[in-house]
């Protein structure tokens, strides 16, 4: 799916929509984002040596997981919230000009909680790995689920 289709599935919008495209293949979400260098999170991180912040790589993985969660309609009427981020490892910096490939898989579910693993790569080289969990909270929650 392209960005327009992603907007029908994800609650994120620019400048925080961090996927150019995504698909679900054999139970795994596969997404991509090309870093141009114009993104707000790259311009000041770091001048003269631009690098995508690690927390942004984790957000890319989360959005890719949400594509997988939304595949069966599980996210309808809900907002996915991060509930944990564990065993995060950063192995290689991501820089302008890189196309990040994201791969995520749901490992288990319990009620509104969904647990996943994810990996971000550039040119087949692992940049970031993480274990994550999410809670799907009703969108009409008065306090926004926080």
Secondary structure, DSSP 4 states (H G I P E B T S, - for coil): -BHHHHHHH-S--TTS---SEEEEETTEEEEEEE--S-SHHHHTSSTTS----HHHHHHHHHHHHHHHHHTTTTTTTEEEEEEEEEEEEE-S---TT-EEEEEEEEEEEETTEEEEEEEEEETTEEEEEEEEEEEEEETT-TTTT-
